[in-house]
């Protein structure tokens, strides 16, 4: 199942507090970048971020973006924009 444009637009609106977020479509899903760093994506209408030592403190559940992929963290509480900003920031810190 591919991600709907409505859900993608909703997530991007929720991420508007985080600076320099870009999105690239990829086979019906969307890859998310901050300052050019791939930190996660929108897969099957789910926001997933890469697992790093710096974002474990949020206690997020792991999920597979697609069969055969590495696990990622699933962000369920997408309504809290400030928390999302912090999760993205901490995820990117762990990827640098």
C-alpha positions as CSV (number, residue, x, y, z in Angstrom):
1,X,0.0,0.0,0.0
2,X,1.4,3.4,-1.0
3,X,1.3,6.5,1.2
4,X,-1.6,8.9,0.3
5,X,-0.8,12.4,-0.8
6,X,-3.1,13.7,1.9
7,X,-1.1,11.9,4.7
8,X,2.2,13.1,3.2
9,X,1.0,16.7,3.1
10,X,-0.3,16.3,6.7
11,X,3.1,15.0,7.9
12,X,5.0,17.8,6.1
13,X,2.7,20.3,7.8
14,X,3.4,18.8,11.1
15,X,7.1,19.0,10.5
16,X,7.0,22.7,9.6
17,X,8.7,23.7,12.9
18,X,11.8,21.8,11.8
19,X,14.0,23.8,9.4
20,X,15.3,22.6,6.0
21,X,13.0,19.5,5.6
22,X,12.9,18.2,2.1
23,X,11.0,15.2,0.7
24,X,11.7,12.9,-2.2
25,X,9.1,10.5,-3.7
26,X,10.3,6.9,-3.9
27,X,8.1,4.2,-5.4
28,X,4.9,5.4,-3.8
29,X,6.5,6.4,-0.5
30,X,8.5,9.4,0.6
31,X,12.0,9.9,1.9
32,X,12.6,12.7,4.4
33,X,15.8,14.7,4.7
34,X,16.9,17.5,7.0
35,X,19.8,19.6,5.8
36,X,20.5,16.9,3.2
37,X,20.6,14.1,5.8
38,X,18.2,11.2,5.2
39,X,16.6,10.7,8.6
40,X,13.4,8.8,7.8
41,X,10.4,8.5,5.6
42,X,6.7,8.1,5.2
43,X,5.8,4.5,4.4
44,X,2.3,3.1,4.2
45,X,0.9,6.2,5.9
46,X,3.4,5.9,8.8
47,X,6.1,8.3,9.8
48,X,9.3,6.3,10.4
49,X,12.7,7.6,11.5
50,X,16.1,5.8,11.5
51,X,17.1,4.2,14.8
52,X,20.0,6.1,16.5
53,X,21.5,6.2,19.9
54,X,20.3,9.8,20.2
55,X,16.6,9.0,19.7
56,X,16.2,5.9,21.8
57,X,15.1,8.1,24.8
58,X,11.7,8.6,23.1
59,X,10.7,4.9,23.6
60,X,9.4,4.6,20.0
61,X,8.3,1.2,18.6
62,X,10.3,-0.3,15.9
63,X,8.7,-1.1,12.5
64,X,9.8,-2.3,9.1
65,X,9.2,0.3,6.3
66,X,9.0,-2.6,3.8
67,X,9.9,-6.3,3.6
68,X,13.6,-6.9,3.9
69,X,14.5,-3.4,5.2
70,X,16.3,-2.5,8.4
71,X,14.0,-1.7,11.3
72,X,13.1,2.0,12.0
73,X,11.3,3.8,14.7
74,X,7.6,4.5,14.2
75,X,6.4,7.9,15.3
76,X,2.8,7.5,16.4
77,X,2.2,10.9,18.1
78,X,2.4,13.0,15.0
79,X,0.1,15.7,16.4
80,X,2.8,17.2,18.8
81,X,4.8,19.4,16.5
82,X,7.4,20.4,19.1
83,X,8.0,16.7,20.0
84,X,8.4,15.9,16.3
85,X,10.9,18.6,15.9
86,X,12.9,17.2,18.8
87,X,12.7,13.7,17.5
88,X,14.0,14.8,14.1
89,X,16.7,16.9,15.5
90,X,17.9,14.1,17.8
91,X,17.7,11.5,15.0
92,X,19.9,13.7,12.7
93,X,22.4,14.3,15.5
94,X,22.9,10.5,15.7
95,X,23.4,10.3,12.0
96,X,26.2,12.8,11.7
